[in-house]
Amino acid sequence: MSECLCVHYRQELVGLLEQTAARTMKFVYDDGWLRSAARFPISLSLPLDGTFTDSESQYFFANLLPEGNVREQICKSLRISADNDFELLKAIGGDCAGALTITGTRNGELPEKPPRYEQVTEEQLARWSPGTPNVFAAVTGQGDIRLSLAGAQDKLPVYIEGTQIMIPLGSAPSTHILKFASPHYSHLPENETFMTILAKEVGLPVVDVRIRKTAKSSITIIARYDRQWEAGQWMRLHQEDFCQALGIDASRKYEKEGGPSYKHCADLIRRHVNFPLLDLQKLLRWSLYNLLTGNADAHGKNLSLLYGSSGSPSLAPFYDLVCTRNYRNLSRELAMSAGGVWNPDVVSAKQLSALADDLGIRPNLVIEQAKELADRIMLSLPLVIEVFREQYGDSPVLQRLPAIIRKLVRRLSSQLKSR
């Protein structure tokens, strides 16, 4: 029998993950899990009756892993082939997005009591903060550190208690995510923090973010929405991103490459969440906010479903909000088209009406929401600038981002004036 990895939900074995001869991953639910009163499908793409393909198994679990250069650096450091998802999960699957823990044994490496952590010194934090070399690749998989996060940006799951930052060991849960500065994109922590504060001010449900400055740079600290303090300890909450839920490979997260569209996302919400009308409104406001603030990288992995105690999902708080328009070497094309249009500079009432059709919402409501959100953004910008400055001091983003956003808001507003 080929080697298997064990997939755990908290203390329970959910199923086994096997590498096939074709080097894909095949997942099978454990009989004990299927008999459990607490059972639930770990993905909408992986139903309990087993009517899913090996490809859908592969896509779900591969979506837990880092992407791009971060993945390449980790594989190089651990001497794992860059395309070997199975071995990479075996090495770093101890603390993933959501509630699943992946181990090499049925009984070993389950969440320790008490969990174990390694302290991060201020000197270490300062060395890591400029974002080069890749921190995640240098840390995860080393010794007893088994951390995995999806995405191409350099980031590190950590445990924070007071002002102290610690690295989880084994399968101990993290509580926060550190995002580091980039050698390629200036003031990235400040950009994401500003955009998230603005989104919260105009009414979007977002993750909690703050900036921590070191002697060398700034770090974004993000509180994990998939962690919850319960009965005197941190517990993992189950979640999956929209690529996982739809059975789409992470390499195709952009709509042009076969990734989720707004119609796919809306259909998923309408079929599966507790309160679809509420979450469709949130999806609409997220799409309009990204359009009005210059975030062209709002793809399917930047939307997630969070599973509550009832087992039914709801739309998770929004994350990874960045004004990509601030960087000349990033594409301006939208990750998801607005009414079939990829260029945000030509979006008008016609495209918003088509977007309304994709979302199953009345066109007049979408137009009114766009006007209302545009007004709120313009009114909120001065306050957000002041709040940011008071908390973190001055930054070039306080000049650049508001100028970009005001220009985008005025452009779309002028398109909608005749409505």
C-alpha positions as CSV (number, residue, x, y, z in Angstrom):
1,M,0.0,0.0,0.0
2,S,1.3,3.5,-0.9
3,E,2.0,6.0,1.8
4,C,-1.0,7.9,3.2
5,L,-1.4,11.2,5.1
6,C,-4.0,11.6,7.8
7,V,-6.4,14.5,7.7
8,H,-7.7,15.5,11.1
9,Y,-10.4,17.9,12.2
10,R,-9.4,18.9,15.7
11,Q,-8.9,15.5,17.4
12,E,-10.9,13.4,14.9
13,L,-9.6,11.5,11.9
14,V,-11.5,12.7,8.9
15,G,-9.9,10.7,6.2
16,L,-6.8,9.5,4.4
17,L,-4.9,11.2,1.6
18,E,-2.9,9.0,-0.8
19,Q,-0.6,9.9,-3.6
20,T,-1.6,8.1,-6.8
21,A,0.7,6.7,-9.5
22,A,-0.1,9.8,-11.6
23,R,1.2,12.0,-8.6
24,T,-2.2,13.4,-7.8
25,M,-3.8,13.2,-4.4
26,K,-6.7,10.9,-3.7
27,F,-8.8,11.6,-0.6
28,V,-11.1,9.0,1.0
29,Y,-13.3,9.8,4.1
30,D,-12.7,7.5,7.1
31,D,-15.6,5.2,8.0
32,G,-15.4,6.5,11.6
33,W,-15.9,10.0,10.4
34,L,-18.8,9.0,8.2
35,R,-20.5,7.4,11.3
36,S,-19.8,10.4,13.5
37,A,-22.7,12.6,14.6
38,A,-20.3,15.6,14.1
39,R,-19.5,14.6,10.5
40,F,-19.5,17.2,7.7
41,P,-18.0,17.4,4.2
42,I,-14.7,19.3,4.4
43,S,-15.5,20.9,1.1
44,L,-18.5,21.6,-1.0
45,S,-16.4,19.9,-3.8
46,L,-15.8,16.8,-1.6
47,P,-19.3,15.5,-0.6
48,L,-19.6,12.8,2.1
49,D,-21.0,10.2,-0.4
50,G,-17.6,10.1,-2.1
51,T,-18.9,11.3,-5.5
52,F,-15.8,13.3,-6.4
53,T,-12.8,12.7,-8.6
54,D,-9.1,12.5,-7.7
55,S,-8.7,15.8,-9.5
56,E,-11.2,17.5,-7.0
57,S,-9.2,15.9,-4.1
58,Q,-6.0,17.2,-5.6
59,Y,-7.4,20.8,-6.1
60,F,-8.8,21.1,-2.6
61,F,-5.6,20.0,-0.8
62,A,-3.2,21.7,-3.2
63,N,-5.1,24.9,-2.5
64,L,-3.8,24.8,1.1
65,L,-0.2,25.2,-0.1
66,P,1.8,28.3,-1.0
67,E,2.2,29.4,-4.6
68,G,4.7,31.0,-6.9
69,N,8.1,32.0,-5.7
70,V,7.3,31.3,-2.1
71,R,6.5,27.7,-2.9
72,E,9.7,27.4,-5.0
73,Q,11.8,28.6,-2.2
74,I,10.2,26.3,0.3
75,C,10.7,23.3,-1.9
76,K,14.3,24.2,-2.6
77,S,14.9,24.6,1.1
78,L,13.3,21.3,2.0
79,R,14.7,19.5,-1.1
80,I,11.2,18.6,-2.4
81,S,10.3,18.7,-6.1
82,A,8.4,21.8,-6.9
83,D,5.4,19.9,-8.2
84,N,5.1,17.4,-5.3
85,D,2.1,18.6,-3.4
86,F,1.9,15.4,-1.3
87,E,5.4,15.7,0.1
88,L,5.0,19.4,0.7
89,L,1.8,18.8,2.7
90,K,3.5,16.1,4.6
91,A,6.3,18.6,5.5
92,I,4.3,21.7,6.3
93,G,0.6,20.7,6.8
94,G,0.5,21.0,10.6
95,D,-1.2,24.4,10.7
96,C,-3.2,25.3,7.6
97,A,-6.0,27.7,6.7
98,G,-9.1,26.5,8.4
99,A,-9.5,23.6,10.8
100,L,-7.7,20.7,9.1
101,T,-4.4,19.3,10.3
102,I,-2.5,17.0,8.0
103,T,0.0,14.5,9.6
104,G,1.9,11.4,8.7
105,T,0.3,9.2,11.4
106,R,-3.2,8.5,12.7
107,N,-2.3,9.3,16.3
108,G,0.8,11.5,16.2
109,E,1.1,15.2,16.0
110,L,-2.4,16.1,16.9
111,P,-2.8,19.4,18.7
112,E,-0.7,19.3,21.8
113,K,-2.0,20.1,25.3
114,P,-0.6,22.5,26.0
115,P,0.5,23.6,22.5
116,R,4.2,24.4,22.1
117,Y,5.6,27.7,20.6
118,E,9.0,29.2,19.9
119,Q,9.5,32.8,20.8
120,V,10.4,35.4,18.1
121,T,12.9,38.0,19.3
122,E,12.8,41.6,18.2
123,E,16.1,41.1,16.3
124,Q,14.5,38.2,14.3
125,L,11.4,40.3,13.6
126,A,13.6,43.2,12.4
127,R,15.6,40.8,10.1
128,W,12.5,39.4,8.6
129,S,10.5,42.6,8.2
130,P,12.0,43.8,4.9
131,G,10.7,40.7,3.3
132,T,13.9,39.3,1.8
133,P,15.0,36.6,1.7
134,N,11.7,34.8,1.9
135,V,10.8,34.4,5.6
136,F,8.2,31.7,5.1
137,A,10.5,29.5,3.1
138,A,13.3,30.0,5.7
139,V,11.1,29.0,8.6
140,T,8.5,26.5,7.7
141,G,9.4,22.8,7.5
142,Q,12.5,23.4,9.7
143,G,12.7,21.2,12.8
144,D,9.2,21.0,14.3
145,I,7.7,23.9,12.5
146,R,4.9,22.8,10.1
147,L,3.1,25.8,8.8
148,S,1.2,26.2,5.5
149,L,-0.6,29.2,4.0
150,A,-1.9,29.6,0.5
151,G,-0.9,32.5,-1.7
152,A,2.1,33.9,-3.4
153,Q,2.9,36.6,-0.9
154,D,5.6,36.1,1.8
155,K,3.7,35.7,5.1
156,L,4.0,33.7,8.3
157,P,1.4,32.2,10.7
158,V,2.2,33.1,14.3
159,Y,0.8,33.0,17.8
160,I,0.5,36.3,19.5
161,E,0.0,36.8,23.3
162,G,0.1,40.4,24.3
163,T,3.1,42.0,22.6
164,Q,4.9,38.7,22.2
165,I,5.1,36.9,18.8
166,M,5.7,33.1,18.7
167,I,6.0,30.5,16.1
168,P,3.7,27.4,16.5
169,L,5.5,24.0,16.7
170,G,4.1,20.8,15.5
171,S,0.3,21.2,15.1
172,A,-0.2,24.0,17.6
173,P,-2.6,26.6,16.2
174,S,-1.6,30.1,15.1
175,T,-3.7,33.1,15.9
176,H,-2.4,35.7,13.5
177,I,-0.6,36.1,10.1
178,L,2.4,38.3,9.6
179,K,2.8,39.9,6.1
180,F,6.2,41.4,5.3
181,A,7.4,44.2,3.2
182,S,8.2,43.4,-0.4
183,P,11.4,44.2,-2.3
184,H,9.2,44.6,-5.4
185,Y,6.2,46.6,-4.2
186,S,6.8,49.6,-2.0
187,H,5.0,50.1,1.3
188,L,2.9,46.9,0.8
189,P,2.0,46.5,4.6
190,E,0.9,50.2,4.7
191,N,-1.1,49.7,1.5
192,E,-3.1,46.7,2.8
193,T,-3.7,48.2,6.2
194,F,-5.0,51.5,4.7
195,M,-7.3,49.6,2.3
196,T,-8.6,47.4,5.0
197,I,-9.3,50.3,7.4
198,L,-11.1,52.2,4.6
199,A,-13.2,49.1,3.7
200,K,-14.2,48.7,7.3
201,E,-15.1,52.4,7.5
202,V,-17.5,52.1,4.5
203,G,-19.2,49.1,5.9
204,L,-17.5,46.0,4.6
205,P,-16.8,43.1,7.0
206,V,-13.1,42.7,7.0
207,V,-10.3,41.1,9.0
208,D,-8.6,43.0,11.8
209,V,-5.3,44.4,10.7
210,R,-2.6,46.6,12.3
211,I,1.0,47.6,11.5
212,R,3.9,46.7,13.7
213,K,7.1,48.6,13.0
214,T,10.6,47.2,13.5
215,A,14.0,48.8,13.3
216,K,14.1,48.0,9.5
217,S,10.6,48.0,8.1
218,S,6.8,47.5,8.8
219,I,4.8,44.3,9.1
220,T,1.1,43.9,8.7
221,I,-0.4,41.8,11.5
222,I,-3.7,40.1,10.6
223,A,-5.9,38.4,13.2
224,R,-7.1,35.1,11.8
225,Y,-10.9,34.8,11.4
226,D,-10.6,31.0,11.4
227,R,-9.4,30.9,15.0
228,Q,-11.6,31.3,18.0
229,W,-11.0,31.4,21.8
230,E,-13.2,28.6,23.2
231,A,-13.2,26.8,26.6
232,G,-9.8,28.4,27.6
233,Q,-7.9,27.5,24.4
234,W,-7.6,28.6,20.8
235,M,-9.7,26.4,18.4
236,R,-9.6,26.2,14.7
237,L,-12.6,27.0,12.6
238,H,-13.2,25.3,9.3
239,Q,-13.1,27.4,6.1
240,E,-12.4,27.0,2.4
241,D,-11.7,29.5,-0.3
242,F,-13.9,29.7,-3.4
243,C,-11.4,27.8,-5.6
244,Q,-11.6,24.9,-3.1
245,A,-15.4,25.0,-2.9
246,L,-15.7,25.0,-6.7
247,G,-13.1,22.4,-7.3
248,I,-10.7,24.7,-9.2
249,D,-6.9,24.4,-9.2
250,A,-5.1,27.4,-7.6
251,S,-3.1,27.9,-10.8
252,R,-6.5,28.9,-12.4
253,K,-7.7,31.3,-9.8
254,Y,-8.2,34.1,-12.3
255,E,-11.4,34.0,-14.3
256,K,-9.5,34.4,-17.7
257,E,-7.7,31.1,-16.8
258,G,-10.9,29.2,-15.9
259,G,-11.2,30.5,-12.4
260,P,-14.3,31.7,-10.6
261,S,-16.4,34.4,-12.1
262,Y,-19.0,36.6,-10.2
263,K,-21.7,34.3,-11.5
264,H,-19.9,31.2,-10.1
265,C,-19.5,32.9,-6.7
266,A,-23.1,34.1,-6.6
267,D,-24.4,30.6,-7.5
268,L,-22.2,29.1,-4.8
269,I,-23.6,31.5,-2.2
270,R,-27.2,31.1,-3.3
271,R,-27.0,27.3,-3.0
272,H,-25.1,26.8,0.2
273,V,-24.9,29.7,2.7
274,N,-27.2,30.3,5.6
275,F,-28.4,33.7,4.5
276,P,-27.8,34.0,0.8
277,L,-29.4,37.5,0.3
278,L,-27.1,39.0,3.0
279,D,-24.0,37.4,1.6
280,L,-24.9,38.3,-2.0
281,Q,-25.1,42.0,-0.8
282,K,-21.6,41.6,0.8
283,L,-20.3,40.1,-2.4
284,L,-21.7,43.0,-4.4
285,R,-20.2,45.6,-2.1
286,W,-16.8,43.8,-2.2
287,S,-16.8,43.8,-6.0
288,L,-17.7,47.5,-6.1
289,Y,-15.2,48.4,-3.5
290,N,-12.4,46.7,-5.4
291,L,-13.5,48.5,-8.6
292,L,-13.6,51.9,-6.9
293,T,-10.3,51.5,-5.0
294,G,-8.1,50.0,-7.7
295,N,-7.8,46.4,-6.5
296,A,-7.4,44.4,-9.7
297,D,-6.2,41.2,-7.9
298,A,-9.6,40.2,-6.3
299,H,-9.7,36.6,-7.5
300,G,-11.4,33.4,-6.3
301,K,-8.8,32.6,-3.5
302,N,-9.5,36.0,-1.9
303,L,-13.1,34.9,-1.1
304,S,-13.8,32.2,1.5
305,L,-16.6,30.4,3.2
306,L,-16.4,30.1,7.0
307,Y,-18.2,27.2,8.6
308,G,-20.1,27.8,11.9
309,S,-21.2,25.3,14.6
310,S,-24.3,24.4,12.5
311,G,-22.0,23.1,9.7
312,S,-23.4,25.6,7.2
313,P,-21.1,28.2,5.7
314,S,-21.3,31.9,5.4
315,L,-19.1,34.4,3.6
316,A,-15.9,35.0,5.6
317,P,-14.6,38.5,6.4
318,F,-12.7,40.1,3.4
319,Y,-8.9,40.0,3.3
320,D,-6.0,40.7,1.0
321,L,-7.4,44.2,0.1
322,V,-4.6,46.0,-1.8
323,C,-4.6,49.0,-4.2
324,T,-2.8,47.2,-7.0
325,R,-3.2,50.3,-9.2
326,N,-0.4,51.8,-7.0
327,Y,2.1,49.6,-8.7
328,R,3.0,50.2,-12.4
329,N,4.3,46.7,-13.0
330,L,1.0,45.0,-11.9
331,S,-1.7,44.3,-14.4
332,R,-4.7,46.7,-14.4
333,E,-7.0,44.0,-15.7
334,L,-9.7,42.8,-13.3
335,A,-9.3,39.3,-11.8
336,M,-13.0,38.8,-12.3
337,S,-14.7,40.6,-15.2
338,A,-17.4,43.3,-14.6
339,G,-20.1,42.4,-17.1
340,G,-17.6,40.8,-19.4
341,V,-15.2,43.7,-19.3
342,W,-11.7,43.3,-17.9
343,N,-10.5,47.0,-18.1
344,P,-11.8,48.8,-15.0
345,D,-11.4,52.2,-16.8
346,V,-14.3,51.5,-19.2
347,V,-16.8,50.1,-16.7
348,S,-20.0,52.0,-16.9
349,A,-23.7,51.5,-16.0
350,K,-24.0,49.0,-18.8
351,Q,-21.3,46.7,-17.3
352,L,-22.8,47.1,-13.8
353,S,-26.2,46.1,-15.1
354,A,-24.5,43.0,-16.6
355,L,-22.8,42.3,-13.3
356,A,-26.2,42.5,-11.6
357,D,-27.4,39.8,-13.9
358,D,-24.4,37.6,-12.9
359,L,-25.2,38.2,-9.2
360,G,-29.0,37.7,-9.7
361,I,-29.6,41.2,-8.3
362,R,-31.8,44.0,-9.8
363,P,-29.6,46.3,-12.0
364,N,-31.1,49.4,-10.4
365,L,-30.0,48.2,-6.9
366,V,-26.4,47.6,-8.2
367,I,-26.3,51.1,-9.7
368,E,-27.6,52.7,-6.5
369,Q,-25.1,50.7,-4.4
370,A,-22.3,51.9,-6.6
371,K,-23.3,55.5,-6.2
372,E,-23.8,55.1,-2.4
373,L,-20.4,53.4,-1.9
374,A,-18.6,55.9,-4.1
375,D,-20.1,58.7,-1.9
376,R,-19.1,56.9,1.3
377,I,-15.5,56.3,0.1
378,M,-15.1,60.0,-0.7
379,L,-16.5,61.1,2.7
380,S,-14.4,58.5,4.6
381,L,-11.0,59.1,3.0
382,P,-10.1,62.2,5.2
383,L,-11.0,60.3,8.4
384,V,-9.1,57.2,7.4
385,I,-6.0,59.2,6.5
386,E,-6.1,60.9,9.9
387,V,-6.7,57.6,11.8
388,F,-3.8,56.0,9.9
389,R,-1.5,58.9,10.6
390,E,-2.3,59.0,14.3
391,Q,-1.7,55.3,14.7
392,Y,1.3,54.7,12.4
393,G,2.7,58.1,11.5
394,D,3.1,59.5,8.0
395,S,3.6,57.4,5.0
396,P,3.7,57.9,1.2
397,V,0.6,55.8,0.8
398,L,-1.4,58.6,2.5
399,Q,-0.7,60.7,-0.6
400,R,-0.7,58.1,-3.3
401,L,-3.6,55.9,-2.5
402,P,-6.2,58.6,-1.8
403,A,-5.3,60.3,-5.1
404,I,-5.7,57.1,-7.0
405,I,-9.0,56.3,-5.3
406,R,-10.5,59.7,-5.8
407,K,-9.7,59.6,-9.5
408,L,-11.4,56.2,-9.8
409,V,-14.4,57.2,-7.8
410,R,-14.9,60.4,-9.9
411,R,-14.5,58.4,-13.1
412,L,-17.2,55.9,-12.3
413,S,-19.5,58.5,-10.7
414,S,-19.4,60.6,-13.8
415,Q,-20.4,57.5,-15.8
416,L,-23.4,56.9,-13.5
417,K,-24.6,60.5,-13.2
418,S,-27.1,60.1,-16.0
419,R,-28.8,57.2,-14.2
